[in-house]
């Protein structure tokens, strides 16, 4: 990269301002403008610096440097905003003593968890087989057909409170059987 000759920096475009005069006059207002657009001071400073560097390289060709600087900062801020939206932040792994609060993207259970789940479902089905036919029917109506106690009572001819009593004892019996087999709730 070739260095610019020092006298090029003070070459005047069609107006009467030099780069030094533009920098002195516009650095703070451009920085405030860039800060409003970017929302971050360090980014705003980089945007203004880049705009002045580009102006320096093209100073002889630019007719309205003030307008050009504002447009350059504006465009650079929009580009930065667009590009930063594409970035996916990398979260470093938590420290060994930090609690694990991060959610995983994969919500599927692990294979060993699935096997344990299938075994537990099988044990529940075996527990259901130990119940009498009426208790099995009440559980089917409640959990398979999603009926309320009142709706189950209407279908079976029992009272709603009796349905609740029978379901409670049936479920308590299945829970006891599962506990004896080592299944935790």
C-alpha positions in Angstrom: 0.0 0.0 0.0 1.6 3.3 -1.1 1.6 6.2 1.3 -0.1 9.4 0.2 2.0 12.5 -0.4 1.5 15.0 2.5 0.6 17.8 0.1 -2.3 15.7 -1.3 -4.0 16.0 2.0 -4.3 19.8 1.7 -5.4 19.7 -2.0 -8.6 21.7 -2.2 -11.6 20.5 -4.1 -13.9 22.9 -5.9 -14.8 24.3 -2.4 -12.4 26.1 -0.2 -12.1 23.6 2.7 -9.1 21.3 3.4 -9.3 17.9 4.9 -7.9 19.3 8.2 -10.7 22.0 8.3 -13.4 19.4 7.5 -12.0 17.1 10.2 -12.0 19.9 12.8 -15.5 21.0 11.8 -17.2 17.6 11.3 -15.6 15.0 13.5 -17.9 15.6 16.5 -21.1 16.0 14.5 -20.3 13.0 12.4 -19.5 11.0 15.5 -22.8 11.9 17.1 -24.6 11.0 13.8 -22.8 7.6 13.6 -23.5 6.9 17.2 -27.2 7.4 16.7 -27.1 5.0 13.7 -24.8 2.4 15.1 -25.7 2.5 18.8 -22.1 1.8 19.9 -19.4 4.4 20.4 -16.5 2.2 19.3 -18.3 1.3 16.1 -19.3 4.9 15.5 -15.6 6.0 15.9 -14.6 3.3 13.4 -17.2 4.4 10.9 -16.2 8.1 11.1 -12.5 7.2 10.8 -13.1 5.0 7.7 -15.1 7.8 6.1 -12.3 10.3 6.6 -9.8 7.8 5.3 -11.8 7.3 2.1 -12.3 11.0 1.8 -8.5 11.5 2.1 -8.0 9.0 -0.7 -10.5 10.6 -3.1 -10.4 14.2 -1.9 -9.5 15.7 -5.3 -12.5 14.1 -7.0 -15.2 14.9 -4.4 -17.1 18.1 -5.1 -19.1 18.3 -1.9 -17.1 16.7 0.9 -19.5 17.6 3.7 -22.4 15.9 2.1 -20.1 13.0 0.9 -18.9 12.4 4.5 -22.4 12.2 5.9 -23.5 9.9 3.2 -20.4 7.7 3.6 -21.0 7.4 7.4 -24.7 6.7 6.8 -24.0 3.9 4.3 -21.3 2.4 6.4 -23.6 2.4 9.4 -26.3 0.7 7.5 -23.8 -1.9 6.1 -22.5 -2.5 9.6 -26.1 -3.0 11.0 -26.9 -5.4 8.2 -23.7 -7.3 8.5 -23.8 -7.5 12.3 -27.3 -9.0 12.0 -25.8 -12.0 10.2 -23.4 -12.8 13.0 -24.2 -15.6 15.3 -22.7 -14.9 18.7 -20.5 -17.6 20.1 -21.1 -18.3 23.8 -18.0 -19.8 25.4 -18.7 -23.0 27.4 -19.7 -22.2 31.0 -17.1 -22.5 33.8 -17.0 -25.9 35.5 -18.5 -24.4 38.7 -21.2 -22.4 36.9 -24.8 -23.9 37.0 -26.0 -25.2 33.7 -28.7 -22.8 32.6 -28.3 -22.9 28.8 -31.0 -24.5 26.8 -30.0 -27.0 24.2 -31.3 -26.7 20.7 -32.0 -30.5 20.5 -35.1 -31.2 22.5 -35.1 -34.9 21.6 -34.3 -37.2 24.5 -31.1 -39.2 24.4 -31.3 -42.9 23.4 -30.9 -44.2 26.9 -33.7 -41.9 28.1 -36.0 -43.1 25.3 -35.3 -46.7 26.4 -36.1 -45.9 30.0 -39.2 -44.2 28.9 -40.4 -47.2 26.8 -39.7 -49.5 29.8 -41.7 -47.3 32.1 -44.6 -47.2 29.6 -44.5 -51.0 29.5 -44.5 -51.1 33.3 -47.5 -48.8 33.4 -49.4 -51.0 30.9 -48.6 -54.0 33.0 -49.9 -52.1 36.0 -53.1 -51.3 34.2 -53.6 -55.0 33.5 -53.6 -55.7 37.2 -56.7 -53.5 37.6 -60.3 -54.6 37.3 -62.2 -53.9 34.1 -64.2 -51.0 35.5 -61.0 -49.2 36.8 -59.3 -49.8 33.4 -62.4 -48.3 31.6 -62.4 -45.3 33.9 -58.7 -44.6 33.2 -59.3 -45.0 29.5 -62.2 -42.5 29.5 -60.2 -40.0 31.6 -56.8 -40.2 30.0 -57.4 -41.5 26.5 -60.7 -39.8 25.7 -60.0 -36.8 27.9 -63.4 -36.8 29.6 -64.2 -34.9 32.8 -65.5 -36.7 35.9 -69.0 -35.5 35.1 -68.8 -36.8 31.5 -67.5 -40.2 32.7 -70.3 -40.3 35.3 -72.8 -39.7 32.6 -71.4 -42.6 30.5 -71.0 -45.1 33.3 -74.0 -44.3 35.5 -71.8 -43.6 38.5 -71.7 -40.3 40.4 -68.9 -37.9 39.6 -67.5 -38.2 43.2 -67.5 -42.0 42.9 -65.7 -41.7 39.5 -63.1 -39.5 41.3 -62.7 -42.0 44.2 -62.3 -45.0 41.9 -59.8 -43.2 39.6 -57.8 -42.1 42.7 -57.5 -45.6 44.0 -56.7 -47.1 40.6 -53.9 -44.6 40.0 -52.7 -45.0 43.6 -52.5 -48.8 43.0 -50.6 -48.3 39.7 -48.2 -45.8 41.4 -47.5 -48.3 44.2 -46.8 -51.1 41.7 -44.4 -48.8 39.8 -42.7 -47.8 43.0 -42.1 -51.5 43.9 -40.5 -51.9 40.4 -38.2 -48.9 41.0 -40.0 -46.4 38.7 -39.8 -42.9 40.2 -42.4 -40.2 39.5 
